[in-house]
């Protein structure tokens, strides 16, 4: 599966647009993670507890996006994007979405 953030794919031509595909995950911070994050925040710099959580959430959303694209019969996803929203304090939704297409070499 080819996944790009661009609207086109140089060297390929789109032969069929399948439509919107997405991957969604909802994550929460654990009590231990909140404590670790608070300790790291006191010293400044990168708060790795939260960075790792955010990276895992994006990775899971991406994998679900690719899975949805494959299930739809696509061999590429164009214009891939991420969005994240807080559902409530400590609970975040991460959405990966894009346009599923079938491409062939130009």
Secondary structure by P-SEA (a helix, b strand, c coil): cccccccccccccccccccccbbbbbbbbcaaaaaaaaaaaaacccaaaaaaaaaaaaaaaaaaaaaaaaaaccccccccbbbbbbccccbbbbbbbbbbbbbccc
